[in-house]
Amino acid sequence: MNSTTEQAPALPEARRVPAPAGGKSPGSGPGKRKRNKVPQQSFRSRLRRDKQMLLMMVPGVAFLLLFFYIPILGNVIAFQDYQPYLGIGDSLWVGWQNFVDLFGNPDFIHAFWNTLYLAAWQLVFLFPVPLVLALIVDSLISTRVRRIFQSIAYLPHFLSWVLVIAFFQQMLGGAGFVNNLLRDWGMDPIPFMTNPETFPVMVVVQMIWKDAGWAMIIFLAALASIDASLYEAAAADGAGRWRRMWHITLPGLRPVIVLLLILRIGDILSVGFEQFILQRDAVGAGAAEVLDTFTYYTGVVGGGWSSGAAAGLAKGVVSALLIYGANKLAHRFGEDGIFAKQAR
């Protein structure tokens, strides 16, 4: 009997993958494909390509240079006893003396604290109004009603402060519509426009009427960027309108709110110039004197150019420090602020 031995089936031969031309196998490389590098264009070719965009930027850049950056060089007179007929080159250098005199001036101290007081009124009562208007406009279903509401709210922004104060004078002044109506009813007129005690309220009302509609554009743009599927999912889970606003809308607007709040805090010493100088004579300097009007009357009207420059420079430095501090505070609460915090 012949014994037969079982042989295992032969394994198939491994297929060889041809090596690339460089002599390296496919697994020997870093595992990433090399991207084709886009050839860099020369500066002249890029300039020729973006010529139209650059030409459009020229007016804006020229405006910034002429009215914002070049005048910064004039702050040097804050350290001089500046005399216009001598010029910057021949005026006497006095160092920090102008700042010492400025901080010892009771009129400057009064203007500083009055500015902070009026700015606090604007921050508390003016800042939330554009947000509320944006939420109201966003909740309107009818597109036609939304456009009409936006147009009415935007319109006062394009009026000058002269027209705005004149409008309020015609409505609330001593011989205005409201007081004439009170006289017809046998009541005493109310000094809306000349009462120093109610002046902060009047200032806030004027600014709300003029700029709140225009300021809500930023919030409307932020609302448009929120994903609509979040609202649909929340509505499917049974969340009502207030729940959706609290858990979706407001968190989506939080970065914009923090950014605008930081910018407002940095600009807190600039409560307005035209609005206050137009009403200064009516309510008195004690109620309407702010840093901008103090700088104008001290530097331009009174001829104290160095003192006015020192006041403006001190205001700019404090505003920059406020922006830096508010941005640091935003980073502490996990927000990006004006610029994101660099990761270590």
Stockholm file with secondary structure:
# STOCKHOLM 1.0

chainA/1-344         MNSTTEQAPALPEARRVPAPAGGKSPGSGPGKRKRNKVPQQSFRSRLRRDKQMLLMMVPGVAFLLLFFYIPILGNVIAFQDYQPYLGIGDSLWVGWQNFVDLFGNPDFIHAFWNTLYLAAWQLVFLFPVPLVLALIVDSLISTRVRRIFQSIAYLPHFLSWVLVIAFFQQMLGGAGFVNNLLRDWGMDPIPFMTNPETFPVMVVVQMIWKDAGWAMIIFLAALASIDASLYEAAAADGAGRWRRMWHITLPGLRPVIVLLLILRIGDILSVGFEQFILQRDAVGAGAAEVLDTFTYYTGVVGGGWSSGAAAGLAKGVVSALLIYGANKLAHRFGEDGIFAKQAR
#=GR chainA/1-344 SS CCCCCCCCCCCCCCCCCCCCTTSCCGGGSCSCCCCCCCCCCCHHHHHHHTHHHHHHHHHHHHHHIIIIIGGGGGGGGGGEECCTTTHHHHSEECTTHHHHHHHTCHHHHHHHHHHHHHHHHHHHHTTHHHHHHHHHHHHCCCHHHHHHHHHHHHGGGGSCHHHHHHHHHHHHSTTSHHHHHHHHTTCCCCCTTTCSTTHHHHHHHHHHHHHHHHHHHHHHHHHHTSCHHHHHHHHHTTCCHHHHIIIIIHHHHHHHHHHHHHHHHHTTTCCCSHHHHTTHHHHCHHHHCCHHHHHIIIIIISCCHHHHHHHHHHHHHHHHHHHHHHHHHHHHTTCCTTSCCCCC
#=GC SS_cons         CCCCCCCCCCCCCCCCCCCCTTSCCGGGSCSCCCCCCCCCCCHHHHHHHTHHHHHHHHHHHHHHIIIIIGGGGGGGGGGEECCTTTHHHHSEECTTHHHHHHHTCHHHHHHHHHHHHHHHHHHHHTTHHHHHHHHHHHHCCCHHHHHHHHHHHHGGGGSCHHHHHHHHHHHHSTTSHHHHHHHHTTCCCCCTTTCSTTHHHHHHHHHHHHHHHHHHHHHHHHHHTSCHHHHHHHHHTTCCHHHHIIIIIHHHHHHHHHHHHHHHHHTTTCCCSHHHHTTHHHHCHHHHCCHHHHHIIIIIISCCHHHHHHHHHHHHHHHHHHHHHHHHHHHHTTCCTTSCCCCC
//
